[in-house]
């Protein structure tokens, strides 16, 4: 890799908290901001850390993160690409690399793990990240790992380590095992999630863990065995400038919007499809728009066929931020049908637009959505009948929709913004470092990007 160095280096004026700005390495083994929460977290947290006056370098693998330029300049955050073999890319997932693609033993390990049914990326990214960080010892005040939890991050990585665990992946593993109908499927699930054994061992040895909700904190204690005194809750949030009400966007009668990045039991989409079938008997214009990939087979596809909903369920993917916001604004109801969530960004984002929310009580969703009847309608997870009742109630009551929508946005503005998340995260960085950071070493430039490319921002910085 060839790194281009910034002549400016890190900022020297005080950060927003009055102390010396920090040099932060933010690691993410998967950075897609349009599918799943890890890329969203990295994109928005890095931007807000930079706005607070800190130097942020995101070090990530494919799909690479999209980062926002702050103040219209190249002051950060910066991106350093640490490529994997990208074995799960489209349109050829689970591909076999060509011989000249192999660079070292880590690449061979990555392929061998995939060939035997495992998921290698957390381990192999951690090994590459350790090598990269040790080669750049002294460049960073703190290393922030975004739920890699790989063996490579144990020991010396050149700076104090802080780790975010959004929720234990062991929860996903158990839900998929519970839904598996054959021993072959159960074997496949166990093998795919074999990396969770590593994550459990690593998590127990981490000095400082951040998580996004009280529910996730307890799950980390129960599932991973991390000591409670090492875990700190820093709520994340919505981009409330982007996700905001706009009366000029017309509502589409009967439209229900949900986000489901994958057809897995955890997301509860099959129960929402069943609920839609029920509610259409009284509200025939009710229809569902799913932000995510259309499943070709599986429980959701089977439910759509069984209830004759082919024309009433639409899947959209690859849309821009602006298109996503307008889609949520156009809905009469936003729904989060998940069986479990460690936080639920879709809930916070829908509430921020003023769209009324119907959500389950799975995991940490109530911490975000608030009380039933005050800022949302809340129903038990995995209950299609309760979802149908909630949908029918909202679709039939414009005044209830307006009241819940306004209260929901007020709740997000008060508690769940990325600016607040960044401030809380910096406090934990300084605690991990041991107070304010030591003076920077003399005039060594910090590489800003191995490619010199700064993705253009769609947000206003």
C-alpha positions as CSV (number, residue, x, y, z in Angstrom):
1,X,0.0,0.0,0.0
2,X,1.1,3.5,-0.8
3,X,0.0,6.1,1.7
4,X,-0.4,9.8,0.9
5,X,0.6,12.0,3.7
6,X,-1.2,15.1,4.8
7,X,1.1,18.1,5.2
8,X,-1.3,19.7,7.7
9,X,-1.2,16.8,10.2
10,X,-3.6,16.8,13.1
11,X,-5.2,20.0,14.4
12,X,-3.4,21.7,17.3
13,X,-6.1,24.0,18.6
14,X,-8.1,22.7,21.5
15,X,-11.0,20.3,20.9
16,X,-14.5,21.1,21.9
17,X,-13.9,19.8,25.4
18,X,-11.0,22.3,25.8
19,X,-8.3,19.6,25.8
20,X,-5.8,18.6,23.2
21,X,-7.4,17.0,20.1
22,X,-7.0,13.2,19.9
23,X,-5.6,11.2,17.1
24,X,-8.1,8.4,16.7
25,X,-7.9,5.1,14.7
26,X,-11.4,3.8,14.1
27,X,-11.4,0.2,12.9
28,X,-14.3,-1.4,10.9
29,X,-14.0,-4.8,9.2
30,X,-17.2,-4.0,7.3
31,X,-18.2,-0.5,6.4
32,X,-21.2,-0.5,4.0
33,X,-23.4,2.4,5.3
34,X,-26.5,1.2,3.3
35,X,-26.8,-2.3,4.7
36,X,-26.5,-3.0,8.4
37,X,-25.6,-0.7,11.3
38,X,-21.8,-0.9,11.4
39,X,-21.2,1.3,8.4
40,X,-23.8,3.8,9.6
41,X,-22.1,3.9,13.0
42,X,-18.6,4.6,11.5
43,X,-19.9,7.2,9.1
44,X,-21.7,9.3,11.5
45,X,-19.5,8.9,14.6
46,X,-16.3,9.7,12.6
47,X,-18.0,12.9,11.2
48,X,-19.1,14.1,14.6
49,X,-15.7,13.3,16.2
50,X,-14.1,15.4,13.5
51,X,-16.6,18.2,14.2
52,X,-15.5,18.2,17.8
53,X,-11.9,18.9,16.6
54,X,-10.3,15.5,16.7
55,X,-8.3,13.8,14.0
56,X,-10.1,10.6,12.9
57,X,-8.7,8.0,10.5
58,X,-11.0,5.2,9.6
59,X,-9.2,2.0,8.8
60,X,-11.6,-0.4,7.1
61,X,-12.1,-3.4,4.7
62,X,-14.6,-4.0,1.9
63,X,-17.2,-2.8,1.5
64,X,-15.4,0.4,2.3
65,X,-17.0,3.0,4.5
66,X,-18.5,6.2,3.0
67,X,-17.2,9.1,5.0
68,X,-18.5,12.7,5.2
69,X,-16.2,15.6,4.5
70,X,-16.3,18.1,7.5
71,X,-16.6,21.8,6.8
72,X,-16.3,21.2,3.1
73,X,-12.5,20.5,3.4
74,X,-10.2,17.5,3.6
75,X,-9.7,18.0,7.3
76,X,-11.2,14.6,8.1
77,X,-12.3,12.0,8.7
78,X,-9.8,10.2,6.5
79,X,-10.0,6.7,5.1
80,X,-7.3,4.1,5.0
81,X,-8.2,1.0,3.0
82,X,-7.1,-2.3,4.5
83,X,-8.3,-4.7,1.9
84,X,-9.5,-8.3,2.4
85,X,-10.0,-10.7,-0.5
86,X,-13.6,-9.5,-0.6
87,X,-15.0,-13.0,-0.7
88,X,-18.7,-12.0,-0.3
89,X,-18.9,-9.3,-2.9
90,X,-21.6,-9.1,-5.5
91,X,-22.2,-10.5,-8.1
92,X,-19.9,-13.4,-7.1
93,X,-20.2,-14.1,-3.4
94,X,-18.2,-17.1,-2.0
95,X,-15.8,-16.8,-4.9
96,X,-12.5,-18.6,-5.2
97,X,-9.7,-16.0,-5.6
98,X,-7.2,-16.3,-8.4
99,X,-3.7,-17.4,-7.5
100,X,-2.1,-13.9,-8.0
101,X,-4.6,-12.4,-5.5
102,X,-3.0,-14.2,-2.5
103,X,-0.6,-11.9,-0.7
104,X,0.3,-13.8,2.5
105,X,-0.8,-16.4,5.0
106,X,-3.7,-14.3,6.3
107,X,-5.3,-14.4,2.8
108,X,-4.9,-18.2,2.8
109,X,-6.6,-18.4,6.2
110,X,-9.4,-16.3,4.9
111,X,-10.1,-18.5,2.0
112,X,-9.7,-21.8,4.0
113,X,-12.2,-20.6,6.6
114,X,-14.8,-19.7,3.9
115,X,-14.3,-23.0,2.1
116,X,-15.1,-24.9,5.3
117,X,-18.3,-22.9,6.0
118,X,-17.0,-20.3,8.4
119,X,-17.0,-16.5,8.4
120,X,-13.4,-15.4,8.5
121,X,-13.6,-11.6,8.3
122,X,-13.4,-10.6,12.0
123,X,-10.3,-12.7,12.6
124,X,-8.5,-11.9,9.4
125,X,-9.2,-8.2,9.6
126,X,-7.9,-8.1,13.2
127,X,-4.7,-9.7,12.1
128,X,-4.2,-7.2,9.2
129,X,-5.1,-4.3,11.5
130,X,-2.6,-5.3,14.2
131,X,0.2,-5.5,11.6
132,X,-0.9,-2.0,10.3
133,X,-1.1,-0.4,13.7
134,X,2.2,-1.8,14.9
135,X,3.9,-0.4,11.8
136,X,2.5,3.0,12.7
137,X,3.2,3.0,16.4
138,X,2.9,6.6,17.8
139,X,0.5,7.9,15.1
140,X,-2.6,7.4,17.3
141,X,-3.6,8.3,20.8
142,X,-6.4,5.7,20.9
143,X,-7.6,2.8,18.8
144,X,-11.4,2.3,18.6
145,X,-12.5,-1.1,17.3
146,X,-16.0,-1.4,15.9
147,X,-17.0,-4.9,17.0
148,X,-14.3,-6.8,15.2
149,X,-13.4,-8.6,18.5
150,X,-10.6,-10.6,16.7
151,X,-7.5,-12.2,18.3
152,X,-5.3,-9.8,16.4
153,X,-6.5,-6.9,18.6
154,X,-5.3,-8.5,21.9
155,X,-2.0,-7.3,23.2
156,X,-0.1,-4.3,22.0
157,X,-1.7,-2.4,19.1
158,X,0.3,0.7,19.6
159,X,-2.3,2.7,21.6
160,X,-5.0,2.2,24.2
161,X,-7.9,0.1,22.8
162,X,-11.6,1.0,23.2
163,X,-14.1,-1.4,21.6
164,X,-17.8,-1.0,20.6
165,X,-20.0,-4.0,20.9
166,X,-23.4,-3.1,19.5
167,X,-24.8,-6.4,20.7
168,X,-23.5,-10.0,21.1
169,X,-23.7,-11.9,17.8
170,X,-24.4,-14.9,20.0
171,X,-28.0,-13.6,20.1
172,X,-28.2,-13.8,16.3
173,X,-26.7,-17.3,16.4
174,X,-29.3,-18.6,18.9
175,X,-32.2,-17.1,17.0
176,X,-31.0,-18.7,13.7
177,X,-30.5,-22.1,15.5
178,X,-34.0,-21.9,16.9
179,X,-35.4,-21.3,13.4
180,X,-33.4,-24.1,11.7
181,X,-35.6,-27.0,10.7
182,X,-33.0,-29.6,9.8
183,X,-29.8,-30.9,11.3
184,X,-27.9,-29.8,8.2
185,X,-29.1,-26.3,8.6
186,X,-28.2,-26.3,12.3
187,X,-24.7,-27.6,11.5
188,X,-24.3,-24.8,8.9
189,X,-25.4,-22.1,11.4
190,X,-23.0,-23.4,14.0
191,X,-20.1,-23.4,11.6
192,X,-20.9,-20.0,10.2
193,X,-21.1,-18.5,13.7
194,X,-17.9,-20.3,14.9
195,X,-16.2,-16.9,15.1
196,X,-18.4,-16.0,18.1
197,X,-16.3,-18.3,20.3
198,X,-13.3,-16.1,19.4
199,X,-15.3,-12.9,20.1
200,X,-16.4,-14.2,23.5
201,X,-12.7,-14.9,24.5
202,X,-11.5,-11.6,23.2
203,X,-14.4,-9.6,24.8
204,X,-13.5,-10.9,28.3
205,X,-10.0,-9.5,28.0
206,X,-10.9,-6.0,26.8
207,X,-10.2,-3.1,29.1
208,X,-12.9,-0.8,27.9
209,X,-16.1,-1.7,26.1
210,X,-18.7,0.8,24.7
211,X,-22.2,-0.3,23.9
212,X,-25.3,1.4,22.7
213,X,-28.0,0.5,25.2
214,X,-28.7,-0.8,28.7
215,X,-30.1,-3.9,27.2
216,X,-27.0,-4.6,25.1
217,X,-24.9,-4.0,28.2
218,X,-26.7,-6.8,30.1
219,X,-26.5,-9.1,27.1
220,X,-22.7,-8.5,26.9
221,X,-22.5,-9.5,30.6
222,X,-24.7,-12.5,30.2
223,X,-23.5,-13.9,26.8
224,X,-19.9,-12.8,26.7
225,X,-18.9,-12.8,30.3
226,X,-17.5,-9.3,30.3
227,X,-17.3,-7.6,33.8
228,X,-20.0,-5.0,34.2
229,X,-17.5,-2.3,35.4
230,X,-15.8,-2.5,32.0
231,X,-18.9,-1.7,30.0
232,X,-20.1,1.8,29.3
233,X,-23.4,2.8,27.6
234,X,-23.1,5.6,25.0
235,X,-26.3,5.9,23.1
236,X,-26.1,6.4,19.3
237,X,-28.7,8.3,17.3
238,X,-30.1,9.6,14.1
239,X,-28.9,12.3,11.8
240,X,-31.6,14.7,12.8
241,X,-30.7,17.3,10.1
242,X,-31.2,14.7,7.4
243,X,-34.0,12.7,9.0
244,X,-36.4,15.5,9.6
245,X,-40.1,16.3,8.8
246,X,-40.9,17.8,5.4
247,X,-44.6,18.7,4.8
248,X,-43.9,19.0,1.1
249,X,-43.5,15.3,0.8
250,X,-47.0,13.8,0.3
251,X,-48.0,10.8,2.4
252,X,-49.0,7.7,0.4
253,X,-52.3,6.2,1.8
254,X,-51.7,2.9,3.4
255,X,-47.9,2.9,3.0
256,X,-45.9,1.0,5.7
257,X,-42.1,1.2,5.6
258,X,-39.6,-1.1,7.3
259,X,-35.9,-1.7,7.0
260,X,-34.6,-5.3,6.8
261,X,-31.0,-5.7,5.7
262,X,-31.2,-9.5,5.6
263,X,-33.9,-12.2,5.6
264,X,-32.9,-13.6,9.0
265,X,-35.2,-14.5,11.9
266,X,-33.7,-11.7,14.0
267,X,-35.5,-9.0,11.9
268,X,-39.0,-10.5,12.3
269,X,-40.0,-9.5,8.7
270,X,-42.0,-12.7,8.2
271,X,-44.3,-11.6,11.1
272,X,-44.8,-8.2,9.5
273,X,-45.7,-9.8,6.1
274,X,-48.3,-12.0,7.9
275,X,-49.6,-8.9,9.7
276,X,-50.0,-7.1,6.4
277,X,-52.2,-9.9,5.1
278,X,-54.4,-9.6,8.1
279,X,-54.7,-5.8,8.0
280,X,-55.5,-5.6,4.3
281,X,-58.9,-7.2,5.0
282,X,-59.9,-3.9,6.6
283,X,-57.5,-1.6,4.8
284,X,-57.2,-2.8,1.3
285,X,-54.8,0.0,0.3
286,X,-52.2,-1.1,2.9
287,X,-48.9,-2.0,1.4
288,X,-45.4,-2.5,2.6
289,X,-42.1,-1.1,1.3
290,X,-39.0,-2.9,2.6
291,X,-35.6,-1.2,2.5
292,X,-33.5,-4.3,1.7
293,X,-32.9,-7.1,-0.7
294,X,-35.9,-9.2,-1.9
295,X,-35.5,-12.8,-0.8
296,X,-35.7,-15.4,-3.5
297,X,-36.6,-18.1,-1.1
298,X,-37.1,-18.6,2.6
299,X,-39.9,-17.8,5.1
300,X,-40.6,-14.3,3.8
301,X,-40.8,-15.3,0.2
302,X,-43.0,-18.3,1.2
303,X,-45.3,-16.0,3.3
304,X,-45.7,-13.5,0.4
305,X,-46.7,-16.3,-1.9
306,X,-49.0,-18.0,0.6
307,X,-51.0,-14.8,1.3
308,X,-51.0,-13.5,-2.3
309,X,-49.0,-10.4,-1.4
310,X,-46.8,-10.1,-4.4
311,X,-48.2,-6.8,-5.5
312,X,-48.5,-5.4,-1.9
313,X,-44.8,-5.8,-0.9
314,X,-42.1,-3.9,-2.6
315,X,-38.3,-4.2,-1.9
316,X,-35.9,-1.3,-2.6
317,X,-32.1,-1.3,-2.2
318,X,-29.2,0.9,-3.2
319,X,-31.2,4.1,-2.7
320,X,-29.5,7.4,-1.7
321,X,-29.9,9.0,1.8
322,X,-32.3,11.6,0.3
323,X,-34.4,8.9,-1.3
324,X,-34.5,6.9,1.9
325,X,-35.6,9.9,4.0
326,X,-38.3,10.8,1.5
327,X,-39.5,7.2,1.5
328,X,-39.9,7.2,5.3
329,X,-41.6,10.7,5.2
330,X,-44.1,9.3,2.6
331,X,-45.2,6.5,4.9
332,X,-48.2,6.6,7.1
333,X,-46.5,4.1,9.4
334,X,-42.9,3.1,10.0
335,X,-42.5,-0.4,11.5
336,X,-39.7,-2.2,13.4
337,X,-40.8,-5.9,13.7
338,X,-37.5,-7.2,15.0
339,X,-37.3,-10.0,17.6
340,X,-34.2,-8.4,19.0
341,X,-32.2,-5.2,18.5
342,X,-29.2,-3.9,20.3
343,X,-30.4,-0.3,19.6
344,X,-32.4,0.1,16.4
345,X,-31.3,3.0,14.2
346,X,-34.3,2.5,11.9
347,X,-36.6,3.3,14.8
348,X,-34.6,6.5,15.7
349,X,-34.4,7.6,12.1
350,X,-38.2,7.1,11.5
351,X,-39.0,9.0,14.7
352,X,-36.7,11.8,13.7
353,X,-38.7,12.3,10.5
354,X,-42.0,12.6,12.4
355,X,-43.3,9.4,11.0
356,X,-45.4,7.4,13.6
357,X,-43.7,4.2,14.7
358,X,-45.0,0.8,15.4
359,X,-42.3,-1.3,17.0
360,X,-41.8,-4.5,19.0
361,X,-40.4,-4.7,22.5
362,X,-37.5,-6.9,21.4
363,X,-34.2,-6.2,23.0
364,X,-33.3,-2.5,23.3
365,X,-36.1,-1.2,21.1
366,X,-38.2,0.2,24.0
367,X,-35.1,2.3,25.1
368,X,-35.2,4.0,21.8
369,X,-38.9,4.1,20.9
370,X,-40.2,5.0,24.4
371,X,-43.5,4.2,26.0
372,X,-46.4,2.6,24.2
373,X,-49.0,5.2,23.4
374,X,-46.7,8.1,24.1
375,X,-44.0,8.1,21.5
376,X,-44.9,4.9,19.6
377,X,-47.1,1.9,19.6
378,X,-45.4,-1.1,21.1
379,X,-46.2,-4.8,20.6
380,X,-44.6,-8.1,21.7
381,X,-42.0,-9.5,19.3
382,X,-43.0,-12.4,17.1
383,X,-46.7,-11.7,17.3
384,X,-48.3,-11.1,13.8
385,X,-51.7,-10.5,15.3
386,X,-50.4,-7.7,17.6
387,X,-48.6,-6.1,14.6
388,X,-51.8,-6.3,12.6
389,X,-53.8,-4.6,15.3
390,X,-51.2,-1.9,15.7
391,X,-51.1,-1.3,11.9
392,X,-54.9,-1.1,11.7
393,X,-55.1,1.3,14.6
394,X,-52.5,3.7,13.1
395,X,-53.8,3.5,9.5
396,X,-57.3,4.3,10.8
397,X,-56.5,7.3,13.1
398,X,-54.7,10.3,11.6
399,X,-54.8,12.2,14.9
400,X,-52.9,9.4,16.6
401,X,-50.4,9.3,13.8
402,X,-49.8,13.0,14.1
403,X,-49.4,12.9,17.9
404,X,-47.0,10.0,18.0
405,X,-45.0,11.4,15.1
406,X,-44.4,14.7,16.9
407,X,-43.6,13.1,20.2
408,X,-41.2,10.7,18.6
409,X,-39.2,13.4,16.9
410,X,-39.0,15.3,20.2
411,X,-37.7,12.2,22.0
412,X,-34.9,11.7,19.4
413,X,-33.8,15.4,19.5
414,X,-33.7,15.2,23.3
415,X,-31.8,11.9,23.7
416,X,-30.5,10.3,20.5
417,X,-28.2,12.4,18.3
418,X,-24.8,11.7,16.8
419,X,-23.3,14.8,18.4
420,X,-24.2,13.5,21.9
421,X,-22.8,10.1,20.9
422,X,-19.5,11.6,19.9
423,X,-19.2,13.6,23.1
424,X,-19.8,10.5,25.2
425,X,-17.3,8.5,23.2
426,X,-14.6,11.1,23.6
427,X,-15.1,11.0,27.3
428,X,-14.4,7.3,27.2
429,X,-11.4,7.7,25.0
430,X,-9.8,10.1,27.5
431,X,-10.6,7.8,30.4
432,X,-8.9,4.9,28.5
433,X,-5.9,7.0,27.8
434,X,-5.7,8.1,31.4
435,X,-6.8,11.7,31.3
436,X,-5.8,14.1,28.5
437,X,-3.5,12.6,25.9
438,X,0.2,13.1,25.9
439,X,1.8,15.7,23.7
440,X,2.0,14.6,20.0
441,X,5.4,13.5,18.7
442,X,7.2,16.1,16.6
443,X,5.8,17.0,13.2
444,X,5.3,13.5,11.7
445,X,2.6,13.7,9.1
446,X,-0.4,11.4,9.5
447,X,-1.4,9.4,6.4
448,X,-4.9,10.4,5.3
449,X,-5.7,7.7,2.9
450,X,-4.0,4.9,1.1
451,X,-5.8,5.9,-2.0
452,X,-6.0,9.7,-1.5
453,X,-9.7,9.5,-2.1
454,X,-12.3,11.2,0.0
455,X,-15.8,10.1,-0.8
456,X,-18.1,13.0,-1.4
457,X,-20.6,13.7,1.3
458,X,-24.4,13.8,0.7
459,X,-24.8,15.5,4.1
460,X,-24.1,19.1,4.9
461,X,-21.1,19.4,7.2
